[in-house]
Amino acid sequence: MNTQVYGIQSRSLYLSRGLWSVLFSLMILDAGCDGTPSDVVASKPPAAASTPGRITLSAEESTRVGLVVQPVVRSDFRTHRDFPAIV
């Protein structure tokens, strides 16, 4: 008889732990999914053209230098590794 009561108590303990863990997980997810942060800073206007440490080229300067702008092409990422020792 005691084993049956112990079995019911252990099941209810597992159900209770499971319920609390699900509720806690839902609270964490709900807290992390706010629409907007509470400390939103107003957007800044665009920076001035002469930012220190930044170089801008005009269209004729970029063609004179030979600067070519191309779209990015998706390809396989491969790394070549050399293993000089015996593994």
N, CA, C and O atoms as a GROMACS GRO file, in nm:
protein
  348
    1MET      N    1   0.082  -0.119   0.000
    1MET     CA    2   0.000   0.000   0.000
    1MET      C    3   0.086   0.125   0.000
    1MET      O    4   0.054   0.223  -0.067
    2ASN      N    5   0.197   0.121   0.075
    2ASN     CA    6   0.285   0.237   0.079
    2ASN      C    7   0.351   0.262  -0.056
    2ASN      O    8   0.375   0.377  -0.093
    3THR      N    9   0.381   0.156  -0.128
    3THR     CA   10   0.445   0.176  -0.258
    3THR      C   11   0.350   0.242  -0.356
    3THR      O   12   0.392   0.320  -0.442
    4GLN      N   13   0.221   0.212  -0.344
    4GLN     CA   14   0.124   0.274  -0.432
    4GLN      C   15   0.110   0.423  -0.402
    4GLN      O   16   0.101   0.504  -0.494
    5VAL      N   17   0.107   0.460  -0.276
    5VAL     CA   18   0.098   0.601  -0.237
    5VAL      C   19   0.225   0.674  -0.279
    5VAL      O   20   0.219   0.786  -0.328
    6TYR      N   21   0.340   0.609  -0.259
    6TYR     CA   22   0.466   0.670  -0.299
    6TYR      C   23   0.469   0.692  -0.450
    6TYR      O   24   0.520   0.794  -0.496
    7GLY      N   25   0.416   0.596  -0.526
    7GLY     CA   26   0.412   0.610  -0.671
    7GLY      C   27   0.325   0.726  -0.715
    7GLY      O   28   0.361   0.798  -0.808
    8ILE      N   29   0.212   0.745  -0.649
    8ILE     CA   30   0.123   0.857  -0.682
    8ILE      C   31   0.189   0.989  -0.646
    8ILE      O   32   0.181   1.085  -0.722
    9GLN      N   33   0.255   0.992  -0.530
    9GLN     CA   34   0.322   1.116  -0.488
    9GLN      C   35   0.436   1.152  -0.582
    9GLN      O   36   0.454   1.269  -0.615
   10SER      N   37   0.513   1.053  -0.625
   10SER     CA   38   0.625   1.083  -0.714
   10SER      C   39   0.575   1.129  -0.850
   10SER      O   40   0.636   1.216  -0.912
   11ARG      N   41   0.463   1.071  -0.898
   11ARG     CA   42   0.407   1.115  -1.025
   11ARG      C   43   0.358   1.259  -1.015
   11ARG      O   44   0.381   1.340  -1.105
   12SER      N   45   0.290   1.289  -0.905
   12SER     CA   46   0.240   1.425  -0.889
   12SER      C   47   0.356   1.523  -0.874
   12SER      O   48   0.346   1.638  -0.917
   13LEU      N   49   0.466   1.479  -0.812
   13LEU     CA   50   0.584   1.565  -0.800
   13LEU      C   51   0.642   1.594  -0.938
   13LEU      O   52   0.678   1.708  -0.968
   14TYR      N   53   0.652   1.491  -1.024
   14TYR     CA   54   0.703   1.511  -1.159
   14TYR      C   55   0.610   1.600  -1.240
   14TYR      O   56   0.657   1.685  -1.316
   15LEU      N   57   0.478   1.580  -1.226
   15LEU     CA   58   0.384   1.665  -1.296
   15LEU      C   59   0.394   1.809  -1.248
   15LEU      O   60   0.387   1.903  -1.328
   16SER      N   61   0.410   1.826  -1.118
   16SER     CA   62   0.423   1.960  -1.062
   16SER      C   63   0.549   2.028  -1.113
   16SER      O   64   0.546   2.145  -1.152
   17ARG      N   65   0.660   1.955  -1.114
   17ARG     CA   66   0.786   2.012  -1.165
   17ARG      C   67   0.773   2.046  -1.313
   17ARG      O   68   0.821   2.150  -1.358
   18GLY      N   69   0.709   1.958  -1.388
   18GLY     CA   70   0.691   1.983  -1.531
   18GLY      C   71   0.605   2.104  -1.556
   18GLY      O   72   0.634   2.184  -1.645
   19LEU      N   73   0.498   2.118  -1.478
   19LEU     CA   74   0.410   2.233  -1.493
   19LEU      C   75   0.483   2.362  -1.460
   19LEU      O   76   0.470   2.462  -1.531
   20TRP      N   77   0.559   2.362  -1.351
   20TRP     CA   78   0.634   2.482  -1.313
   20TRP      C   79   0.740   2.516  -1.416
   20TRP      O   80   0.762   2.634  -1.446
   21SER      N   81   0.806   2.415  -1.472
   21SER     CA   82   0.909   2.444  -1.572
   21SER      C   83   0.846   2.500  -1.700
   21SER      O   84   0.904   2.589  -1.763
   22VAL      N   85   0.729   2.451  -1.739
   22VAL     CA   86   0.661   2.504  -1.857
   22VAL      C   87   0.618   2.648  -1.832
   22VAL      O   88   0.636   2.734  -1.918
   23LEU      N   89   0.561   2.674  -1.714
   23LEU     CA   90   0.519   2.811  -1.682
   23LEU      C   91   0.638   2.907  -1.678
   23LEU      O   92   0.629   3.019  -1.727
   24PHE      N   93   0.747   2.862  -1.619
   24PHE     CA   94   0.867   2.946  -1.612
   24PHE      C   95   0.921   2.974  -1.752
   24PHE      O   96   0.962   3.087  -1.781
   25SER      N   97   0.921   2.873  -1.838
   25SER     CA   98   0.968   2.892  -1.975
   25SER      C   99   0.880   2.991  -2.050
   25SER      O  100   0.930   3.075  -2.125
   26LEU      N  101   0.749   2.981  -2.030
   26LEU     CA  102   0.658   3.075  -2.095
   26LEU      C  103   0.680   3.217  -2.045
   26LEU      O  104   0.671   3.312  -2.123
   27MET      N  105   0.708   3.233  -1.916
   27MET     CA  106   0.734   3.366  -1.862
   27MET      C  107   0.861   3.424  -1.922
   27MET      O  108   0.866   3.543  -1.954
   28ILE      N  109   0.965   3.342  -1.936
   28ILE     CA  110   1.091   3.388  -1.995
   28ILE      C  111   1.069   3.430  -2.140
   28ILE      O  112   1.117   3.535  -2.182
   29LEU      N  113   0.998   3.348  -2.216
   29LEU     CA  114   0.973   3.380  -2.356
   29LEU      C  115   0.888   3.506  -2.370
   29LEU      O  116   0.912   3.587  -2.459
   30ASP      N  117   0.790   3.521  -2.283
   30ASP     CA  118   0.704   3.639  -2.289
   30ASP      C  119   0.782   3.765  -2.253
   30ASP      O  120   0.759   3.870  -2.312
   31ALA      N  121   0.874   3.755  -2.159
   31ALA     CA  122   0.953   3.872  -2.120
   31ALA      C  123   1.050   3.911  -2.229
   31ALA      O  124   1.082   4.030  -2.244
   32GLY      N  125   1.099   3.816  -2.307
   32GLY     CA  126   1.196   3.845  -2.411
   32GLY      C  127   1.134   3.888  -2.542
   32GLY      O  128   1.207   3.926  -2.634
   33CYS      N  129   1.004   3.884  -2.554
   33CYS     CA  130   0.938   3.914  -2.681
   33CYS      C  131   0.863   4.046  -2.676
   33CYS      O  132   0.754   4.056  -2.733
   34ASP      N  133   0.917   4.145  -2.612
   34ASP     CA  134   0.851   4.276  -2.610
   34ASP      C  135   0.854   4.334  -2.750
   34ASP      O  136   0.946   4.308  -2.827
   35GLY      N  137   0.753   4.415  -2.783
   35GLY     CA  138   0.747   4.476  -2.915
   35GLY      C  139   0.856   4.581  -2.933
   35GLY      O  140   0.928   4.579  -3.032
   36THR      N  141   0.867   4.672  -2.837
   36THR     CA  142   0.969   4.776  -2.844
   36THR      C  143   1.040   4.783  -2.710
   36THR      O  144   0.976   4.765  -2.607
   37PRO      N  145   1.169   4.808  -2.709
   37PRO     CA  146   1.240   4.821  -2.583
   37PRO      C  147   1.193   4.945  -2.507
   37PRO      O  148   1.146   5.041  -2.567
   38SER      N  149   1.206   4.940  -2.376
   38SER     CA  150   1.159   5.052  -2.295
   38SER      C  151   1.253   5.171  -2.302
   38SER      O  152   1.211   5.284  -2.273
   39ASP      N  153   1.379   5.150  -2.338
   39ASP     CA  154   1.475   5.260  -2.342
   39ASP      C  155   1.510   5.297  -2.487
   39ASP      O  156   1.628   5.304  -2.523
   40VAL      N  157   1.409   5.321  -2.566
   40VAL     CA  158   1.430   5.356  -2.707
   40VAL      C  159   1.484   5.499  -2.715
   40VAL      O  160   1.426   5.591  -2.657
   41VAL      N  161   1.593   5.515  -2.787
   41VAL     CA  162   1.652   5.647  -2.807
   41VAL      C  163   1.605   5.697  -2.944
   41VAL      O  164   1.598   5.620  -3.040
   42ALA      N  165   1.574   5.824  -2.952
   42ALA     CA  166   1.530   5.880  -3.079
   42ALA      C  167   1.638   5.860  -3.184
   42ALA      O  168   1.757   5.870  -3.154
   43SER      N  169   1.597   5.832  -3.306
   43SER     CA  170   1.695   5.808  -3.411
   43SER      C  171   1.773   5.934  -3.440
   43SER      O  172   1.720   6.045  -3.440
   44LYS      N  173   1.901   5.914  -3.465
   44LYS     CA  174   1.990   6.027  -3.491
   44LYS      C  175   1.985   6.064  -3.638
   44LYS      O  176   1.961   5.978  -3.723
   45PRO      N  177   2.005   6.191  -3.669
   45PRO     CA  178   2.013   6.229  -3.810
   45PRO      C  179   2.140   6.171  -3.872
   45PRO      O  180   2.233   6.138  -3.800
   46PRO      N  181   2.145   6.158  -4.004
   46PRO     CA  182   2.265   6.103  -4.068
   46PRO      C  183   2.388   6.187  -4.035
   46PRO      O  184   2.381   6.308  -4.019
   47ALA      N  185   2.501   6.118  -4.027
   47ALA     CA  186   2.626   6.185  -3.992
   47ALA      C  187   2.666   6.281  -4.104
   47ALA      O  188   2.627   6.265  -4.220
   48ALA      N  189   2.744   6.379  -4.068
   48ALA     CA  190   2.793   6.476  -4.166
   48ALA      C  191   2.887   6.407  -4.264
   48ALA      O  192   2.939   6.300  -4.235
   49ALA      N  193   2.908   6.469  -4.380
   49ALA     CA  194   2.991   6.409  -4.485
   49ALA      C  195   3.137   6.397  -4.444
   49ALA      O  196   3.206   6.308  -4.491
   50SER      N  197   3.184   6.485  -4.357
   50SER     CA  198   3.325   6.482  -4.320
   50SER      C  199   3.343   6.421  -4.181
   50SER      O  200   3.373   6.491  -4.084
   51THR      N  201   3.324   6.291  -4.172
   51THR     CA  202   3.348   6.220  -4.048
   51THR      C  203   3.496   6.187  -4.040
   51THR      O  204   3.552   6.137  -4.137
   52PRO      N  205   3.561   6.214  -3.927
   52PRO     CA  206   3.704   6.184  -3.918
   52PRO      C  207   3.730   6.034  -3.933
   52PRO      O  208   3.661   5.952  -3.873
   53GLY      N  209   3.830   6.000  -4.012
   53GLY     CA  210   3.867   5.861  -4.035
   53GLY      C  211   3.786   5.793  -4.145
   53GLY      O  212   3.799   5.672  -4.165
   54ARG      N  213   3.705   5.868  -4.215
   54ARG     CA  214   3.624   5.809  -4.322
   54ARG      C  215   3.656   5.880  -4.453
   54ARG      O  216   3.660   6.003  -4.459
   55ILE      N  217   3.678   5.801  -4.557
   55ILE     CA  218   3.713   5.858  -4.687
   55ILE      C  219   3.600   5.828  -4.784
   55ILE      O  220   3.553   5.714  -4.794
   56THR      N  221   3.556   5.930  -4.856
   56THR     CA  222   3.454   5.911  -4.959
   56THR      C  223   3.512   5.951  -5.093
   56THR      O  224   3.585   6.050  -5.104
   57LEU      N  225   3.478   5.874  -5.196
   57LEU     CA  226   3.526   5.902  -5.330
   57LEU      C  227   3.409   5.944  -5.418
   57LEU      O  228   3.299   5.890  -5.407
   58SER      N  229   3.435   6.041  -5.503
   58SER     CA  230   3.332   6.080  -5.599
   58SER      C  231   3.328   5.976  -5.711
   58SER      O  232   3.413   5.888  -5.717
   59ALA      N  233   3.230   5.987  -5.799
   59ALA     CA  234   3.214   5.890  -5.908
   59ALA      C  235   3.334   5.893  -6.002
   59ALA      O  236   3.382   5.788  -6.044
   60GLU      N  237   3.383   6.013  -6.035
   60GLU     CA  238   3.498   6.019  -6.127
   60GLU      C  239   3.626   5.968  -6.061
   60GLU      O  240   3.709   5.908  -6.129
   61GLU      N  241   3.644   5.992  -5.932
   61GLU     CA  242   3.763   5.939  -5.864
   61GLU      C  243   3.760   5.787  -5.860
   61GLU      O  244   3.863   5.723  -5.880
   62SER      N  245   3.643   5.728  -5.835
   62SER     CA  246   3.635   5.582  -5.828
   62SER      C  247   3.659   5.518  -5.965
   62SER      O  248   3.718   5.410  -5.972
   63THR      N  249   3.615   5.582  -6.074
   63THR     CA  250   3.643   5.527  -6.207
   63THR      C  251   3.789   5.546  -6.245
   63THR      O  252   3.847   5.461  -6.312
   64ARG      N  253   3.850   5.656  -6.202
   64ARG     CA  254   3.991   5.680  -6.232
   64ARG      C  255   4.079   5.578  -6.161
   64ARG      O  256   4.179   5.533  -6.218
   65VAL      N  257   4.044   5.542  -6.040
   65VAL     CA  258   4.122   5.445  -5.964
   65VAL      C  259   4.098   5.303  -6.015
   65VAL      O  260   4.182   5.215  -5.998
   66GLY      N  261   3.984   5.280  -6.076
   66GLY     CA  262   3.952   5.146  -6.126
   66GLY      C  263   3.870   5.066  -6.026
   66GLY      O  264   3.875   4.943  -6.026
   67LEU      N  265   3.797   5.133  -5.941
   67LEU     CA  266   3.715   5.067  -5.841
   67LEU      C  267   3.593   5.006  -5.909
   67LEU      O  268   3.520   5.074  -5.981
   68VAL      N  269   3.571   4.877  -5.886
   68VAL     CA  270   3.460   4.806  -5.948
   68VAL      C  271   3.370   4.752  -5.837
   68VAL      O  272   3.418   4.688  -5.743
   69VAL      N  273   3.241   4.778  -5.848
   69VAL     CA  274   3.144   4.728  -5.751
   69VAL      C  275   3.070   4.612  -5.814
   69VAL      O  276   3.011   4.626  -5.922
   70GLN      N  277   3.073   4.496  -5.746
   70GLN     CA  278   3.008   4.377  -5.799
   70GLN      C  279   2.917   4.318  -5.692
   70GLN      O  280   2.946   4.330  -5.573
   71PRO      N  281   2.808   4.255  -5.733
   71PRO     CA  282   2.721   4.190  -5.634
   71PRO      C  283   2.790   4.066  -5.577
   71PRO      O  284   2.876   4.006  -5.641
   72VAL      N  285   2.752   4.030  -5.459
   72VAL     CA  286   2.809   3.914  -5.392
   72VAL      C  287   2.750   3.788  -5.452
   72VAL      O  288   2.630   3.781  -5.479
   73VAL      N  289   2.835   3.688  -5.474
   73VAL     CA  290   2.792   3.561  -5.531
   73VAL      C  291   2.798   3.456  -5.422
   73VAL      O  292   2.900   3.441  -5.354
   74ARG      N  293   2.689   3.381  -5.406
   74ARG     CA  294   2.687   3.275  -5.305
   74ARG      C  295   2.759   3.153  -5.361
   74ARG      O  296   2.732   3.110  -5.474
   75SER      N  297   2.850   3.097  -5.282
   75SER     CA  298   2.922   2.978  -5.324
   75SER      C  299   2.953   2.894  -5.202
   75SER      O  300   2.926   2.934  -5.089
   76ASP      N  301   3.009   2.777  -5.225
   76ASP     CA  302   3.046   2.688  -5.115
   76ASP      C  303   3.161   2.748  -5.037
   76ASP      O  304   3.254   2.805  -5.094
   77PHE      N  305   3.154   2.733  -4.905
   77PHE     CA  306   3.262   2.780  -4.820
   77PHE      C  307   3.357   2.664  -4.797
   77PHE      O  308   3.318   2.560  -4.746
   78ARG      N  309   3.481   2.684  -4.836
   78ARG     CA  310   3.580   2.578  -4.821
   78ARG      C  311   3.703   2.632  -4.752
   78ARG      O  312   3.750   2.742  -4.780
   79THR      N  313   3.754   2.553  -4.662
   79THR     CA  314   3.881   2.588  -4.598
   79THR      C  315   3.980   2.477  -4.630
   79THR      O  316   3.945   2.359  -4.629
   80HIS      N  317   4.100   2.516  -4.659
   80HIS     CA  318   4.204   2.420  -4.689
   80HIS      C  319   4.295   2.410  -4.568
   80HIS      O  320   4.352   2.509  -4.522
   81ARG      N  321   4.307   2.290  -4.517
   81ARG     CA  322   4.389   2.269  -4.397
   81ARG      C  323   4.501   2.171  -4.431
   81ARG      O  324   4.480   2.069  -4.496
   82ASP      N  325   4.617   2.205  -4.385
   82ASP     CA  326   4.732   2.117  -4.402
   82ASP      C  327   4.766   2.055  -4.267
   82ASP      O  328   4.779   2.126  -4.167
   83PHE      N  329   4.780   1.924  -4.265
   83PHE     CA  330   4.818   1.854  -4.144
   83PHE      C  331   4.954   1.789  -4.168
   83PHE      O  332   4.961   1.678  -4.222
   84PRO      N  333   5.061   1.857  -4.129
   84PRO     CA  334   5.193   1.801  -4.157
   84PRO      C  335   5.227   1.680  -4.071
   84PRO      O  336   5.315   1.602  -4.107
   85ALA      N  337   5.160   1.662  -3.960
   85ALA     CA  338   5.192   1.551  -3.871
   85ALA      C  339   5.095   1.436  -3.894
   85ALA      O  340   4.988   1.454  -3.952
   86ILE      N  341   5.134   1.320  -3.850
   86ILE     CA  342   5.047   1.203  -3.859
   86ILE      C  343   4.954   1.205  -3.739
   86ILE      O  344   4.997   1.219  -3.625
   87VAL      N  345   4.828   1.190  -3.768
   87VAL     CA  346   4.728   1.194  -3.660
   87VAL      C  347   4.690   1.054  -3.623
   87VAL      O  348   4.607   1.034  -3.534
   0.00000   0.00000   0.00000
